[in-house]
Amino acid sequence: MRAPPHARSFAFGLALCSLAAPASAQLASRIEAGALVSDHGPALPQDIFSVSPAIRFESPSFSASARASAWRVSDSWQLASGDVHLAGRTPLAWGTRLEFTGNASHVAWDPVTRNDQVEARARIHRMFSQRGGIWVEGGLERPMRVALVSAVAVSAGGAWTKIGGATLSGTVSNYAFNRVQSSSDSSGVATCAAGQEVISGGIPTASTSRLAGSEHQGAGCRRQSRFSDLEGALGWVVGPLEIEARGGYRLGEPADVPVDSRRWGAASATWWLSSDVAAVVGGGRQPGNPARGLPARSFANLGLMLAYWPLARHSIPQVNTAIVTSFVMRDAGYSHRTLTLRVAGVETVEVMGDFTDWEPRALNRLGRDLWEITLPIMPGIHQVNVRLDKGKWRPPPGMPSMRDGFNGDVGILVVDEDR
């Protein structure tokens, strides 16, 4: 099945952007297409063909990403979801840094379930060596086109750790917001409970806000709603296989937490057939979001991923412990050399040496685990080091090394005369 014209145009735009990306940053993209089965509420399951493009720009202190999902429903295409995410972070100082995020998202699973949300959060992240960390954060979420009279206050905390090739994380998130409900039952008798505030006149409800701008002119009850999510996640990389799994439990009053959103779980597996193509399978249960008026749903998907998207880290920036598995140099003509490194599971790779005046130079991503840069390197003996995700500078693998003048190691690179 052919991709729609707007999806092909999006892919072409991603390719043009990658040519213009600055050398000090990384630009990655993907397009995932395949079958999706989605079921929520009393509605019948929908068998859908889904196309999901995504793009991510990453620099040492700033990142931006965008993604969307287009569904083929009833012989027509519709935008099912989309979001834009911005993040900034300060340099590490004594193992601690500040992180700031902003997000805007759109959901339209069907003609009834559709709304938008903007949010902003700030986080203090404390890292312990390269094997774990903890964080606390707070922020505000503002749902739109739902029956709310205030923003959602969010406070959260969590921890992560690495065990071999696996990354484990746990999060506790608390949500507090005001909800508007009808103040009368079917007979017109006031039903606001004790402790709830009665408000009247012009309060739009979730249903009327979707119908030609009409408004409900009766009275309503404004009540304080709260719930908390406990969630655990696992990410595991084994050769060409990447596994992600998460599950959670929701705490709160029955009025705020429906039975179908108490527990949830989902998992996905990605098998890389080459450095640019992967098969993806996944499924599970997604909880409802009472603040946005979104119901819980079950889903399953099977498809192919083209190009490469950096490994998901569940919004937990980490100091990476990946290892360079190969380092190759070849002539590029006119006293230039092309350096190619193979390393998976990282977002940035840099090289520096006496041929760069000891200034870091960022490599460009070629695929899932290939990185490359072409530099002017004259024949002779040179010193060189590489680093991953702003970690420690180390000699490339398979290369002689020596102690430098700063109590560290540096690799020795021998460059022959041009041929």
N, C-alpha and C positions, 0 to 999 in steps of 0.2 A: 504494500500500500504506500502510495507516494505521500510525502509530507506536504502540508498546505503551503501556498505561496508565502504567507507571512512568516511561517517557520523557516522556509528557505532563505528569505530575506534577512531574518534575525541571525541565522548562521553565517551568512555572508558578511554582515556587519561585525560579528564577533571576530572574523578572520581579519578584517581591515583594522579593527582596534588592536589586535595582537601585534600587527606590524608597527603600530605607532607607540607601543608601550615603552616607557623609558627604561634604560638598562638597570636602574636602581630599584625597579619594582617588577612584580610578576603579574601576568594576566593569564587566566585560565578559563576554559569554557567547556561546556558539554551540551549535548542534546540527547535526551532519553526518549525512546518511543516504544510503545508496546500496549498490551491488553491490560485493562484495569476493571476490576469488579468492585463496586462500592454499594454499601447498604446502610441506610440510617433511618431510624424511626420505623413507622409502619409502612414506609415505601418499599416497593419491590426492588430487589437488587438490579443494578444497572451494569450491563456489559458495555464497556466504553473503550474506544481507541484513544490513547492519550499521547500527546507530544509535549515534552517538558524541556525547554531550553534554559540555560543558566550561564551566568558569567560572574567572575570574581577578579577584582583588582586588589593587590596586596603590596604594601610598602612597609618599612620598619615601624612606622608610627600611625599608619592609617590603612583602613581596608574598606572596600565597598563591594557589595554583591547585589545581584538581581536575579530573580528566577520567576518562572511562570509555568502554568499548566493549561494547555488547550485540550478540550475534550470534543470528540466527534459524537454528537448526540442527535438522533432523528435527522440524519443526512445534513447536518449543519455543524459548524464549529462554534464553540463558546469558550470564553475565558473563565476557567473554573477557579483559578487562584493565581495570585501573584504577590510578590513583596520586594521591597528595596531595603537593604540593611547597610547602615554606616557605622563604623567603629573607629575609635581613636584610643591610643594608649601611651602612657609615659614610659621612658626607659626604666629598666630595673634599678632600684636603689636599695641595697641591703636585702635583696630578695623580694622586694615588694614593689608593686606598681599600681597605678590607677587606670581604670578602663571605663570608657564611655561609649554607649551604644544608642542608636536611634533606628526605628523601624517603622515602615508603613506597609500595610498589607490589605489585600482584597480577597474575599471569599464569595463564590457564587456557585455552590454545588448544584442548585436547582433554582427555578423561578421564585421560590419562597425563601430559601436559605441563602441570603446574600447580604453582606455588610462590609464595612471598612474599619480599620483601626490604625491609630498612630501611637507610638510609645517611645519612652526615653528612660534609660537606666544608667546608674553609675555603680562601679564595683571597685572594691579594694581586694587585690589578689596577692596572697603571700605564697611564695614557692619555696619548697624545701629541696635543695640540691636539684637533681634532675629527675627525681622519681615521684614527686607528688606536690600537692598544694591545697590550700583552703581559700575560700573567698566569702565575702558578704556583699550584698548589693541591695539597692532600693531604687524605686522608680515609679512612674505613672503610666497608665495605659488609658487611652481615650477611644472607646468603641463608638461607632457612628451607625445611625439607622437602627438602633435598638432602644428599648425602653429603659434608659438610664438617665439620671439627673446629675450625675457626678462622674468624675474619672475613677479609675480603679487604682488603688494604692497597692503597690507590690513590694514585699520585702522577702529576701531569699538568702540562703547560704548553702554551702556545699563543700565537698572535698573530692579530690581525684588522686589516683596513684597509678603507676605503671608496674606491671609484673610481667617480665619477659616481653612478648609481643602484644600483650593485652593491656588496655587502658580501662580502669574501673572508675566510676564516678557515682556520687550520691548527692541529691539535691532536696532541700526542703523549701517550698515556696508558699507564701501566705498572700491571699488576695482579699481586699476589703473594698466594698462599693455600696452605693445606695441603689435600690431597685424600686421601680414603680409598679404597683399592682392595683387591680380594680378594688374600689372601696365598697362594692355592693354585690350581693349574690343575684341569682336569676329573678328573685322576687323584688329586687330593689332595696333590700334591707342592708343598712351599713354593716360591714363585716371587718373593719379595721381592728386588728388585735391591740391589746394593751401595749403601750410602748411604741406603737407605730404612729407616724405623723400623717394627718389628713391633709392632702393638697387638692386644689380644685381648679378646673378651668384650663383648657388648652394643653393638656399633657398628652403628647403623642405616645401611642403604644407601639409595640413591635409589629402588629398587623396593620394598623392604619397608616403607619409611616411608609408603607410600601404601596399604598393605594392612592394614586393621583394627588398626593399631598394633603389628603383629608386629615382632620384632627378630631380627637376624642375630647368632647367638651365637658365630660363629667368629672367627678372627683376621683382621687386615687389615694393609695396608701404608699407612703415611702418608708421602706424598712432597710435596716442595715444588714447586708449579706456578707458572710465570710466563709471561706473554705481554704484548706491547706492541702497541698500536693506533696507526697513523698515519692520520689522517683529514683530508680537506679538504672545505670546504663553500662554496657560493655561494648568495647570496640576491640577487634582482634584481627591481626594480619598474619596469615600463614601462607607464605609464597604468593601465588597469584590470587589467593582467596582472601576476601575481606568480609568480615561478619560484624554486624551491628545489631544489638538487641537492647530493649528497654522495657521497663515495666513500672507500674506505680499504683498507689492507693490514695484515695481522696478522703479527707476528713471534713465533716461539716454537718449542719442540720439537714434533715430530709428535705426541707423546703428549698435548700440551696444545692443539694447534691442528689440528683436522681439515682436510682438503683443501678441503671446501666452505665453510670460514670464512676462508680465506686472503685472499680479495678480495671486496669487495662494493661496491654502488653503488645509489642510488635517486634518483628525481626526482619532483617534483610541480608542477603548474601550477594556479593559481587565477585564474579569470576572473570579475571582479565584474560581474554583470548590472545591479545597482543598488547603493545604499549598504548594503543589508541582505541581498542574495542573491547567491551566487556558485556557479559550477560548478567542481568539483574533479576532476582526473584525476591519477593517479600510479601508481607501481609500481617494482619493483626487487628487490634481494636484501638480506636482513638477516642479519648474521653470527650464529653461535651464541654462546652465553654459557656457557663450561664451568664457571664458578663457580656458576651457577644451574642447570646441567643443561638449558639450553634449546638446542634444535637450530637450525641455520640454516634459513631459509625464504625462499621467493620469494612475492611478492604483487603484486596489481594492484587498483586501486579506481577507481570512477567514481561520483560522487554530487553532491549539492547541499549547500551550507552556508547556514544561516539565521542571521541576526544577524551580529555582528562580533566577531572575536577579534584582539587586537593582533598586529601582524606578528611572526612568529617571529624570534628573534635568536640562536638556537643557544646560549642561556645566556651571551651576551656583552653585558652592559650597556654601552651606548654613549652618547656625547654626540651628540645628533641634529643633523643639518644640514638637516632638512626646511624648507620655506618655506611660509608662509601665502599661499595663492593668492587669498583673498577675505576681506574684513572688512565686515560689514553690521550696521547698527544700525537698530532699529525701535522705535516707541512700544509700551509695555506697560501704559500707564495709570497714573494716580496718581503721576506723576513718576518712573516706572520705565522703563528701556530694556532691550531684549533685544539682546545682542551675539552674533552668529553668525560663527564663523570656519570656513573650509574649509582643512584641512591633513591630508595623509595620512602614514602611517608614523611616528606618534608615539604615546606612551603617556600624556603629560600635556600640557595646555595651560593657561596661567595668564595673567591680566590684572591690571594694577594701574594706579592713577592717583590724581589728587587726590581723586576721588570715592570712593575706597576708603581714604583716608588713607595711600596708598602701601603698603597691605598686599596681598600676592598673593591672588587669588581663583581657584580652580580651576574650569574650565569642565567641563560634563558632555558626554559623548560621545553623539551622536545616531545615528551610523551609522559607516560605514567611515572617512569623512573630515570629518564635520560635528561641530562643538563649539559649545556654547551656554551662556549664563548671563544671568540677569536681575538687574539691580542698580538701586538708586535713584540716578539721575543727574539733577540739576536742570538747567534750561535755562541756557545760557551757553557759555563756552569752557573746555575742560578739557584736561589733559595725560594721555596714556595710553601704555602700553607693553605688549607681550606677550612671552612666552617659551615655548619648547618643550622638554620633557624636562629642565627645570632648567638650560637653557643660558643664553645671554646675552639680556638684555632689549633689545627692538628696537621701533621704531615700527611700527604696523600698515601693510600695503601700501596704496598709493593715497591716503595721507594726508599733509598738510603736516607737516614736522618742524622742530625747532629744537634747539639745544644746551641741555642742562640745566646745573645748577650742579655736576655731578659728572663733567664732561668726557665726557658721552655724549649720545645723541640721544633725543628724546622726541616722540611724535606729538601733533598738535593736533586735538582732537575738538570740533566745533561742534554744539551741541545746540539746536534750535529750541524755541520755546514749545510747550507741549502743545496738541494739537488735539482 
